[in-house]
Amino acid sequence: ATTVRGSASERLRWGPWSADLAELPEGWKVKRSSCSEADSSLISLADGPSATVGLDPDDKVSCKFELELLAPKPGRWKATNKAGKVVCTKDGLGIPFDLSQVIDFGRLQVRDEGDTLIARGGGNRFTYRRDRDDPLRYVGTKRYRQAGFTLDFDIRLDLKSETRMTGQLKARAKGKGVTCTIRRPLALTHASSD
């Protein structure tokens, strides 16, 4: 569906008009657009979701919009690791610990036309893949071993826009007879949003 805007006159007038996609499906953006008209007397321009066309009497104009899935912008991102909780159990006894909020910075690479994200920061590298059932969600898992503990991380990121994501970190740590579960909400913003 498209909407077309032009002169406020009651009669359809010649001259420049703009055509836009009226309803863009969630999770999609316009990659490119192009217009052509039977009478080439006026220039037609298309850029992203909007196309400007010239209309003459009895003119025929057709516009093509090519869509692509939304993906985060590559570059520098700020991660706000919000307050979380760690619960450790040993011999049936559970001990909770609160995690304070931490701000971190890193870089994000976007690969495979937005299907793969590579995050680097704090000396770590993490890979996310687009969820097949939800194109606005990325998931990543990773296993670390340190100080006698094995930590399994599971992170979910929900894409809100090209410059903003929210998510949830879940992790399980086992070692030395102790099992700990970690939960922490996340918010990520592209450096251009600051």
C-alpha positions in Angstrom: 0.0 0.0 0.0 1.2 3.5 -0.8 0.1 7.0 0.0 0.5 9.9 -2.4 0.6 13.5 -1.5 0.6 16.6 -3.7 -1.3 19.8 -4.3 -4.1 20.7 -1.9 -6.3 21.7 -4.8 -9.5 19.7 -5.4 -8.4 18.9 -8.9 -5.5 16.6 -9.6 -2.7 18.9 -10.7 0.5 18.2 -12.6 3.8 18.7 -10.9 5.8 17.0 -8.2 4.1 14.4 -6.0 5.6 12.1 -3.4 4.8 8.5 -2.9 5.5 6.6 0.4 4.9 3.1 1.6 1.8 3.4 3.8 2.4 0.4 6.0 5.9 -1.0 6.4 5.9 -4.5 7.9 7.4 -4.7 11.4 11.1 -5.5 11.3 11.6 -4.3 7.7 13.0 -1.2 6.1 13.3 0.2 2.6 16.6 -0.7 1.0 16.1 1.2 -2.2 13.3 2.6 -4.4 12.9 3.6 -8.0 10.2 5.1 -10.1 9.5 5.3 -13.8 6.9 7.1 -15.8 5.5 6.7 -19.3 6.0 10.4 -20.0 9.6 11.3 -19.0 9.0 15.1 -19.1 9.4 15.4 -15.3 12.2 13.9 -13.3 11.4 11.1 -10.9 13.5 10.6 -7.8 13.4 7.8 -5.2 15.4 7.6 -2.0 14.6 5.1 0.8 10.9 4.9 1.7 9.9 8.0 -0.2 9.7 8.6 -4.0 9.1 12.0 -5.7 7.4 11.7 -9.1 6.4 14.2 -11.7 2.8 13.8 -12.9 1.4 15.1 -16.3 -2.1 14.6 -17.5 -2.7 11.0 -18.7 0.7 10.1 -17.3 1.4 6.6 -15.9 3.9 6.2 -13.0 5.1 3.0 -11.4 7.4 2.8 -8.3 9.3 -0.1 -6.9 10.3 -0.4 -3.3 12.9 -3.1 -2.3 12.7 -4.1 1.4 15.3 -5.7 3.7 15.2 -6.9 7.3 16.1 -4.4 9.9 19.5 -4.9 11.5 21.6 -2.9 14.0 24.1 -0.3 12.8 27.7 -1.5 13.0 30.2 0.5 15.0 30.6 1.6 18.7 27.8 0.6 21.1 27.2 1.4 24.8 26.0 -1.6 26.9 24.1 -0.7 30.1 24.2 -3.9 32.1 21.4 -3.2 34.5 21.1 -4.4 38.1 20.9 -8.2 38.2 21.0 -11.1 40.6 23.2 -14.1 41.3 21.9 -17.0 43.4 24.5 -19.7 44.4 23.7 -23.0 46.1 25.9 -25.3 48.0 24.7 -28.3 50.1 21.1 -27.3 49.4 21.7 -23.8 50.8 21.0 -20.9 48.5 22.7 -17.5 48.8 21.6 -14.5 46.7 24.0 -11.7 45.6 23.0 -8.5 43.8 24.8 -7.3 40.8 25.1 -3.5 40.5 24.6 -1.7 37.2 27.6 -1.5 35.0 28.2 0.6 31.8 30.5 -0.9 29.2 31.5 0.0 25.6 32.3 -2.2 22.6 32.1 -2.6 18.9 29.6 -4.4 16.8 30.2 -6.0 13.4 27.2 -6.8 11.2 27.6 -9.8 8.8 25.5 -12.0 6.5 23.1 -9.2 5.6 22.3 -8.6 9.3 21.9 -12.3 10.2 25.1 -12.4 12.3 26.4 -10.0 14.9 30.0 -10.0 16.3 30.3 -8.1 19.5 33.7 -7.2 21.0 34.4 -5.5 24.3 36.3 -6.0 27.5 38.6 -8.5 25.9 35.7 -10.7 24.9 34.1 -11.7 21.6 30.5 -12.8 21.4 28.5 -14.0 18.3 24.8 -13.6 17.9 22.5 -15.1 15.2 19.1 -13.9 14.1 16.3 -16.0 15.5 14.5 -17.8 12.7 11.1 -17.5 14.4 11.5 -13.8 15.2 13.5 -11.6 12.8 13.8 -8.8 15.5 15.6 -11.1 18.0 19.2 -12.2 18.2 20.5 -15.0 20.4 23.9 -16.1 21.4 25.5 -18.7 23.7 29.1 -19.1 24.9 31.0 -21.2 27.4 33.8 -19.8 29.5 36.2 -21.7 31.9 38.0 -19.7 34.6 39.2 -20.2 38.2 37.8 -23.8 38.3 34.4 -22.7 37.1 32.5 -23.4 33.9 30.2 -20.6 32.9 27.5 -21.0 30.3 26.1 -17.8 28.9 22.8 -17.4 27.1 22.0 -13.9 25.8 18.9 -12.7 24.0 18.7 -9.3 22.3 15.5 -7.7 21.0 16.0 -5.1 18.2 14.0 -2.0 18.8 15.6 0.1 16.1 18.9 0.3 14.2 20.4 2.1 17.2 18.7 0.5 20.2 18.4 -3.1 21.6 17.2 -4.5 24.9 17.8 -8.0 26.2 18.4 -10.5 28.9 21.6 -12.3 30.0 21.2 -15.7 31.7 24.2 -17.6 32.9 25.0 -20.8 34.9 28.3 -21.3 36.7 29.4 -24.6 38.2 32.6 -25.5 40.0 34.0 -26.4 43.4 30.7 -27.9 44.5 28.9 -24.6 43.9 26.2 -23.9 41.3 25.3 -20.3 40.6 22.6 -18.8 38.3 22.9 -15.3 37.0 20.2 -13.0 35.5 20.7 -9.5 34.3 18.7 -7.2 31.9 20.6 -5.3 29.2 20.1 -2.2 27.2 22.3 -1.3 24.2 22.5 2.0 22.3 24.6 3.0 19.3 27.1 5.7 19.9 25.3 8.0 17.4 22.3 8.0 19.8 24.2 9.7 22.7 
